[in-house]
Amino acid sequence: MAVSHSERHRSQHIGWLRAAVLGANDGAISTASLVVGVAAAQTTRQGILIAGLAGVAAGAMAMAAGEYVSVSSQADTEKSDLARESRELAEDVESERKELAGIYAARGLTAELAMEVATQLMAHDALGAHARDELGITESQSARPVQAAAASAVTFVSGALIPLVLAAIVPREHTILAVVLATLCILAILGALAAKVGGAPMWVGTVRVTFWGALAMGVTAGIGALFHIAA
């Protein structure tokens, strides 16, 4: 009788979570840094917004393209490995059975039980068994380029919205302070959320994300102040 297995593990979320958190963090940090840097140069509100919008558009496309190319390369590698494994199964299934049994024996099974497990799993799905236990390719962690690219672009824009909106509505003289404080709050929440979902201490995620965000905004503010362009 088949047994239902309802346990959920954090590793099942790793693909989309990585892309989503990276996109939101990058959107918040890069847009806020750009806004702060341009504002520190005493640029007009219109100039700040134009720079911010251009940064959001460029950043979202760059994140999507980079994630798509990166994950596509991973997907190509997985397809190549699976094709090779499929050929090896067709050419010499007995050697592949022994290879799989050897993997199970190395994990602690007796030689007899390892061979029996390998035989039964290969009878059910030979390629799937080798993909999972020999190549380390599983359905939950397999490469999905379009999903990763879309998650990166959407979350980048989501992370960028608050600093951009604040730059549009907050009085010009308070732009830098408002954007810095709001962005640090966003980053703290994102860091804590990512750490919680990933099973790490929440304070660790909060500190490391806000530290790098503050550093990025500080550097761009300094650069902007050096190139003071308007009164």
C-alpha positions in Angstrom: 0.0 0.0 0.0 1.4 3.4 -0.9 2.1 5.7 2.0 1.5 9.4 1.7 4.5 11.6 2.6 3.4 15.1 3.5 6.6 16.4 5.1 7.9 19.6 3.6 11.6 20.5 3.7 13.2 23.9 3.3 15.4 22.6 0.5 12.3 22.4 -1.7 12.2 26.2 -1.8 15.8 26.8 -2.4 15.6 27.6 -6.2 12.9 30.2 -6.2 13.8 31.5 -2.7 17.3 32.3 -3.7 16.2 34.2 -6.8 13.4 36.0 -5.1 15.5 37.2 -2.1 18.4 38.1 -4.3 16.1 40.1 -6.6 14.3 42.0 -3.8 17.6 42.8 -1.9 19.3 43.9 -5.1 16.3 46.1 -6.1 16.1 47.8 -2.7 19.9 48.3 -2.3 20.7 49.4 -5.8 17.7 51.7 -6.2 18.1 53.3 -2.8 21.8 53.7 -3.3 21.2 55.3 -6.7 18.6 57.7 -5.3 20.8 58.6 -2.3 23.8 59.1 -4.5 22.0 61.3 -7.0 20.2 63.2 -4.1 23.6 63.8 -2.4 24.8 65.5 -5.5 22.0 68.1 -4.9 20.2 67.0 -8.1 16.5 68.1 -8.6 13.7 65.8 -7.7 13.0 65.2 -11.4 16.6 64.2 -12.0 16.5 61.8 -9.0 13.3 60.2 -10.3 14.6 59.8 -13.9 17.8 58.2 -12.6 15.8 56.0 -10.2 13.4 54.8 -13.0 16.2 54.1 -15.4 18.0 52.2 -12.6 15.0 50.0 -11.9 14.4 49.2 -15.6 18.1 48.4 -16.2 18.4 46.5 -13.0 15.3 44.3 -13.5 16.4 43.4 -17.0 19.9 42.7 -15.9 18.8 40.5 -13.0 16.4 38.6 -15.3 18.9 38.1 -18.0 21.7 37.1 -15.6 19.5 34.6 -13.8 18.2 33.1 -17.0 21.6 32.6 -18.5 23.0 31.2 -15.2 20.2 28.8 -14.6 20.0 27.8 -18.3 23.6 26.8 -18.1 22.7 24.6 -15.1 19.8 23.2 -17.0 22.0 22.4 -20.0 24.4 20.5 -17.8 21.6 18.5 -16.2 20.2 17.6 -19.6 23.6 16.5 -20.9 24.2 14.4 -17.8 20.7 12.8 -18.0 21.2 12.0 -21.8 24.6 10.4 -21.0 23.1 8.4 -18.2 20.2 7.3 -20.4 22.7 6.0 -23.0 24.7 4.1 -20.4 21.5 2.5 -19.1 20.6 1.4 -22.7 24.1 0.0 -23.4 25.0 -1.8 -20.1 22.1 -1.9 -17.6 23.9 -4.4 -15.4 26.9 -2.2 -14.8 24.6 0.7 -14.0 22.7 -1.5 -11.5 26.0 -2.4 -9.8 27.0 1.2 -9.8 23.8 2.2 -8.1 24.1 -0.7 -5.6 27.6 0.5 -4.8 26.2 4.0 -3.9 23.7 2.5 -1.5 26.4 0.2 0.0 28.6 3.2 0.6 25.7 4.7 2.5 25.6 1.8 4.9 23.4 -1.0 3.3 24.7 -4.5 3.1 25.8 -5.6 -0.4 22.8 -7.9 -0.8 20.3 -5.3 0.3 22.0 -2.6 -1.7 21.6 -4.7 -4.9 18.0 -5.5 -4.0 17.2 -1.8 -3.6 18.9 -0.9 -6.8 17.1 -3.6 -8.7 13.7 -2.5 -7.4 14.2 1.2 -7.9 15.5 0.6 -11.5 12.5 -1.6 -12.3 10.3 1.4 -11.3 12.3 4.2 -12.8 15.9 3.5 -13.7 16.8 6.9 -15.0 15.1 8.7 -12.1 17.0 6.5 -9.6 20.4 7.3 -11.2 19.5 11.0 -11.6 18.7 11.3 -7.9 21.3 9.1 -6.3 24.2 9.3 -8.8 23.9 12.8 -10.3 22.1 14.5 -7.4 19.3 15.9 -9.7 15.9 16.0 -8.1 12.6 17.5 -9.3 12.4 20.0 -6.5 15.8 21.4 -7.1 16.1 21.1 -10.9 17.0 24.2 -12.9 14.0 26.3 -14.1 15.4 29.3 -16.1 12.2 31.1 -16.9 10.9 30.8 -13.3 14.2 32.1 -11.9 14.4 35.0 -14.4 10.8 36.0 -13.7 11.2 35.8 -9.9 14.4 37.9 -10.1 12.8 40.6 -12.3 9.5 40.9 -10.3 11.2 40.9 -6.9 13.8 43.4 -8.1 11.0 45.8 -9.0 9.2 45.1 -5.7 12.3 45.9 -3.7 12.9 49.0 -5.7 9.4 50.5 -5.4 9.6 51.9 -1.8 12.8 53.9 -2.2 11.5 55.2 -5.6 8.1 56.1 -4.2 9.7 57.9 -1.3 11.9 59.9 -3.6 8.8 61.0 -5.4 6.6 62.1 -2.4 9.0 63.0 0.4 10.1 66.7 0.6 13.4 67.1 -1.3 15.4 68.1 1.7 14.4 64.8 3.5 14.8 62.4 0.6 18.1 60.9 1.7 17.1 60.3 5.3 13.7 58.9 4.4 15.1 56.5 1.7 18.0 55.3 3.9 15.7 54.5 6.9 13.0 52.9 4.9 15.4 50.8 2.9 17.2 49.6 6.0 13.9 48.5 7.4 13.0 46.7 4.2 16.4 44.9 4.2 16.1 43.9 7.8 12.7 42.3 7.1 13.9 40.6 4.0 17.0 39.3 5.8 15.0 38.0 8.7 12.4 36.4 6.4 15.0 34.6 4.3 16.8 33.4 7.4 13.6 32.1 8.9 12.6 30.2 5.8 16.1 28.8 5.4 16.2 27.7 9.0 19.0 30.1 10.1 18.9 32.6 13.1 16.9 35.6 12.0 19.3 38.1 13.5 22.1 36.8 11.4 20.1 37.4 8.2 19.1 40.8 9.4 22.6 42.0 10.3 24.4 40.8 7.2 21.8 42.3 4.8 21.4 45.7 6.5 25.2 46.0 6.9 25.8 45.7 3.2 22.9 47.9 2.3 24.1 50.6 4.6 27.6 50.3 3.2 26.3 50.6 -0.4 24.2 53.7 0.4 27.1 55.3 2.3 29.5 54.8 -0.6 27.1 56.2 -3.2 26.2 59.1 -0.9 29.9 60.0 -0.6 30.4 59.8 -4.4 27.3 62.0 -5.0 28.6 64.6 -2.5 31.9 64.7 -4.3 30.1 65.6 -7.5 27.9 68.3 -6.2 26.2 69.6 -9.4 23.3 71.9 -8.3 22.5 74.3 -5.5 
